[in-house]
C-alpha cells in the first residue's frame, strides 16, 4: 500500500529539483511516516544523499543509511574491468565530470589527477568527455593509456567502447554512446578483453518478446535474461480460472471414479489440484487412476504436486498423446480430459472413438491481454518473438491490430507445430520451431536461431 513518489532526475526530461526532494523528505518524516528514499548506486557517492541527510538533521528527523554499490565500481565490474588489480593498480579515484554549474570554478584538480598513480573513474561525463581527456593529457597523463566507456552498465543493452585516452572521446562519439555511462582511464581497462563476461553471454544484445501469460512468463523471461537477452514481457493472454462449481466441482468430487485423467497443460494441472483442494481432496484421490500429461511441462507440474505421470509423450502435442494412449484400455471406462475451454478436440474425439466415456472439463478460459504503449515500443525493436501456444499468436496479433500497430519484423520462434500452423495461418513466417515442445525447447530454439 506504499505511496510511490518519482523523484528521479532524467537528462532533458521530467525531474524533481533537489530542494523539492529535501522538502518532501522532511515533510514526510515529520509526519512520523516510514519513508524509503531509494537511489541507484550508493546514496553518499555522487548521489546527493549527504545533502538530504543534512536537511533531515536540521529538521530533527531521524534516519539511517543503507550503503549501496556505486556505479563507478559496479559498471566497470560488469564490463570485466576491476577498479583495482594487484599487478595494475593499487588505487582508484572516483570523479564527477558533471559539477554544480553554480560553482565559480572547477573543484577538480586536473594536475593531481594526471599524476594519480591508479585508476580514474568518471561519472556523468559523456558530453564532457573530449574536455576531460584533453585536460588529462594537457596535464601530463599519457595519451596512449588504455581507456574505456561503459554504456548502460548492468542493463541488457550494456556495451563497452575501448580505446586510448587520446582517442576514447572520438570512439565514444562515433559509437553514439549516450548516458548513463561510466568512463574508466587506466591500465586495468585492458583486462576487459579477457574478463568481459556479460557481453559474452549468447543472447547479449538480443531483444526477445515473451508473449506467454503473465503468471507463466516469469520463468521463460528469467531463463532468457540469464542468457543475456533484453526481454520484453508482453503477455498476450491471461489465464482466467473457471469457478469451482458445476462440471469442475463434479470432476473433482468424482476424480477417483475415472480410469484415466488426461491433463493438457501445466495450467490444467494446477487448476485441477486447486479444485481438489477446494473439495477437500488431495493427491491421494488419484490413487489407482492412470494419469497422462501432454508433455514434459505438464509432467513437471504433476511432479510438483506429488504425482508421477504414467503417460508422457516426447512431443507436447495432442497427436503424440493419442499415440501414447494407444496401449491404455479405455473401452467402456470413464476418462477425464482437463483442459482450456478453447483447446482442440483431437484427444477426446480419439478416446471416444475407442469406446471411452469421456468427460471434457474446461478448467480455465484464455482471454486477451491488451498491449500498453511501453510494450508496443519494445515490440517494435524486437529481434525475436516467442510464442508458446496458438492463443498467444492470435491474441498478440489482435492486440497489435487493436492498437493500430504493424506486425514487427523480429524473427518468430514457435514452441511446436500446432502453434506454428496457427502463426502461418495468420500470416506470420515461422523462422524456427522448437524440437522439444516445452520451455527448455523454446529457449534452445532461440539460442539456435541467434547462433
N, C-alpha and C positions, 0 to 999 in steps of 0.2 A: 504493500500500500504506500510505499515511499513516494514523495513528490520529487519528480526529476526536473532539475533546472540545468539547461545547457549553458555552460559558462566558458566554452571554448573560444579559441582565437584562430580564425581562419584567414590567411592572407588574401586580401581583396574580397572577403566575404563577410557574413554576419558575425559580429563579435560582441562580447560584453567587456566593457572597459575595466581595467584593474581596480579603479576606485569604486566602481559599482560592485565588483565581486567582493571587495573588502567590506563594503557597507552591508551587503546581503549576509555575509558570514556572521558579522557582528549582530545584526538584527535577529537572525535565526537563533544564534547562540544565546542571546539574552532572553529568548522565549523559553529557554530550558529544553530545546529540542535536541535530539541526537542527529548531528549533521556530519556527513562524509563529504569532504572536498577531494574528489577523485582526480588525479593527474596522471598523465603519461610520464614514464621515466621516474626520476627521483624529485620529490617536491622541493628540495633545497639545492638542486643543481640546475640552474637556469630555468627553474620552474616558478619563480616568484613566490614560493612558499614562505620564504623568510619575511617578505613584506606582509603577507596575510597573517602570519603568526604575530608580527609586531602589532597589527591592528587589533587582534584578539586580546593581546596582553594589555594594550592601552584601555580596552573596554572592560577588562576584568573577566573575560570569557575563558574558562579552562579548555585546554585542548591537548591532544597527543599527536605525535608524528610517526607515521609508518614509512620507513625508508623504502625506496624502490631501486630499480636498476636503471641507471641513467643511459640515455641514448648513445652517449659517447663511448660507452663500454659495450652495450648490447648490440648496437648497429654494426661496429667492426666485427664483433664475435660472429654474427650471423653471416658475415662475408668471409669468414676464415682469417680475420686479421686480429691477432692478440694485441691488446693495447701495450702490454709489456712482454718481454721474452728474455730469458736469461742470456742468450747469445746476441740479442739485437738491441734491446732497450730496457734500461732499468728505471725509467721514469716516464711519466705521461703527464701532459698538460692539457686541460680542458678549457677551451676558449670560445667565447661567443663572438661571432662575426657580425652580430646584429645588436649593437649597443643602443642605449637610450638616446634618441635623437636630440633630447634636451641638454645633454652634456655639452659643456663648452669645448671640450676636446676629448680625443680618444683616451681611454684608460689603459689601452693595450700597449705594453712596452715591446714594440716590434724588434728592437735591437736585442732585448733579452730573449725573446722567443727564437730569434735567428741563432742565438748561441746555445739554446736549450739542448742539453745532451740526451734527448729522448724523443718520444712520440708526441706529435701535436695533433689534437683533435678539435676541429672547428664545428660549432653548431650554427645552424641557420645562416649558412654562408653562400648559398647558390648564386645569388645576384652579385655578391661582393667577391666572388672567387678570383677574378682577374686582379682586383686590387690587393687581396690578401697575398696571393702568390708573388705579385710584383714587389710588395713591401718586404717579404721574407728574403727574396733574392737580393734586393737592394741592400738589406742589412747584413748580407753575407751568408745566407743559407744556400747550400749547393744546389744549383739549378737541376742537376741530374738526380737528386734524391727521389726515391720512389714515393708516389702519392696515389691516392685512390679516393673516389667519391662513391658512397653507398646510398642509393636512392630507395626510398620506401623500405628501409631495413625491417626485417622480421615479418613483412607482409608478403602475400603471394606474388606481387609484382616487383619484388626486390630485384635490383640489378646493380652491378658494380662496374664502374668505369675506372680503368687503371692508366697510369702514365707516370711522368716525372713532374717535379714541382714546376718545371719550366712550361710544360705543355698540358697539365691536367685541366686548366681552365678552358682551353680551346677544345680539348677532348670532351669535356662535360657539355659544353655548348653544342658541339657537333652531334652528340648523342641525345640532345634535347632533355637533359636532366632537369627535373623540377623538384621543388620542396615537397615533402620533407626529405632532406639529405644530410649526410654527415661526411665531412672531408677529413681524411687522415694523411698526415705527412710523416714519413719516417721509414726506415728500412724494414719494419715489420710488415708493411703493406705488400712487399714482395712475397710474403709467405702465403698470401691468399691464392696464389697459383696452385699450391699444393693442398691448402687447408680449406678452401671454399667447399662448403658441404650442402647448404640448402639449394644452391643454384645447380647442383649436380643431380638433384632428385629427378626422376624420369619425366615427371609431368610439370616441372617448373616452367613457368611462362605460358602454361596452357590453361585456358578458361573453359570450365566444364559446367554445363547446365544439368541440374538434377531435378527431374520433374516428378519424382516419386511423392506420394502423400507425406505430409509433414511429419506424422508420427513415425514413419519408417525411413524418412530421408536421412536422418542424422547419421546412421551407421554407414551408409554409402558415402555421404559427404565427408565424413571423417576419414574414411579409407583413402579417398581421393586427395584430401588435404595432406595427409601423411606422405603421399607420393609427390607433393609439391604443387598440386593444381590450385588454381583460384576457382573456388566452387561458388556458383550462383544457384541458390536454392529457390526454385520456382515451382512449388508443389501445384501441379495442375489438377489434382484431385484431393478429395477429403473423404476419409472413411467414416461413414455415419452408421453406427451400430443400430440395429433394429431393437425395439423394446423386447424384453424377455417376457413374452406373452404369446398366446396363440400357438402357431407352429413351432416357434423357438422354444417356448416353455415345454411343450408336449415332447419335442425331441429330447430335451434334457431329462425329462421325467422318465422317458421310455428308453433311454440310451442302452440299458443292459439287454433289451429285447432284440437289438439289431445283431445280425450275424456279421455285418461288415459296415464300417464307418469310413467314408472317403472324405478327406479334407483337402481342399483345392487351393489353399494359400495359408501363409503364416497368420494372416488376419483371421481366417476362419478358425484356426486352431485356438487362438487367444480368446475369441468371442464365444466359441463353444464351451471352453473351460469357465469363462465368466458366467455363462448360463448355468452350467453345472453347479457352480458355487452358489449362485443365487437361489437354486432349487435344493440346496442342502446336500449336494453330492460333491465328490472329488474324483481323482483318477481311478480309484478302486471300482467305480461304476463301469469301467471299460474292461474289467477282468473277463476273459473269455471271448471278447469281441475282437475280430480281426480289424486292425487299423491300417488304412492306406493313406499315404501322403503323396501329393502330386510331384514332389521333388525334394531335394536336399534342404531347401529353405524351410519348407513345412515340416520336414522330419526334425530339423533342429529345434523348431518351435515346440514340437511334441516332446522332444527330449528334455527341454527346459521345464516341462510340466510333469516329468517323471514317466513318460510313455515312450517306449521304443517302437517305432512304426514297423509293422510286419511286411508292408509292401512299399518300396520306394523306387520308382523308375529313375534311370540315369538322366533322362531328359525331362525337364519340368513342363511338359505339355500333356494335354488330355489324351492324345493318341498313344503316348508312351504308357500312361497309366492304364488305359484299356488293355494294352498288350500284356502288362504285368499282372493284371487281374484275371487273365485267361485261365490260370490254374486254380482259381478260388471258386469253390462250389457256391453258386448263388441261386440256383433254380428253386422257386417257391420260398425263398428266405427274404427276410426284411433287410433292406440296405438303406443307409442314410448317406446322402451326399450333402455336406455342409459347405456353403459357398457364398459368393456375392450374388446379388439379385440379377445382375446382367451377364453372368457367366454363360459360356456355351453349353448346349445340352448334349454334347458328344458323350460324356461319361454316363449320365443317367440313361440316355437312349440305348447305349450299348448294353448296359446291365439289364434294362427291361427286355431287350431283345433276347437275352439269355434266360428269361423267365423270372427275374428278381422282382420283388415287391419294393419299388424304390420310392423313398420319400426325399424330395428335394427341398431343403430348407435354406432360405436366404437369411444369413445372419447379419448382413450389412448391405448398405447401398453405397455406391461410389458416386459422389457428387462433384460438380465443378468447383474449383477454387479460383477466383478471379486474380488476374495479374496486376500488381501495382506498378506505378511509374519506375520505381527503382529496379524492380525485377525486369521490366521491359528494357531498360537501359543496359542491364547486364546481359540479357539475352542477345542484344544486338552486337556485342563484341565476343560472343562465344566461339570457341574453336570446335567444341564437341557438344552434342545434345544427346543425353541419355534417356532412354525410355524403358520402363520396366513392365509395361502392360499395354494392352490395346487402349484401355481407358485413359492412360496418361497421354497417349498420342492424340486421341480425339479431343479431350478437354484442353490440352495445351494449344492445339490449333484453333479451337473455339475461342480460347482466351485471347489469342493474338488477333483473331478476327473481330471480337467484341471491342478490343482496344484500338482497332484501326491500324494495327502494326503488321508489317510484312513478315514473311517467313524468313528467319535468319539463315545465313549462309554456312553455319557450322556443320561439321560432319555428323551424321546421325549414327548412333550406336544403339543397337537393339538387344534386348535380353534374350530373345528367342524368335522362332519362326512365326508364331501367331502374332506377336507384336510387330514383326517385320511386315507381314502381309497387310495388317491394318495401316501401317505407315505408307506402304506403297499405294494402297487403295485410295489414300487421302492425298496423294501427290508428292510424298517425300521420297527422296532417294536414300536407301539404307546403305551406308558405307561399310558397316561391319556388324556382324551378328555374333553374339556370344556362343562359344562352343558348349559351355556348361551354362544351363539356363537358370542361373541364380546370381546373387550379388557378386560372389567371387568371380564368376564367369564374365559378368559385365565389366568389372574392374580390369580383368585380364584383357578384354576386348579393347578397352580404352587405351591400355598400355601398348597393345599390339598396333593399334591404329596410329599411335603417336611415335612409334619407334622410327 
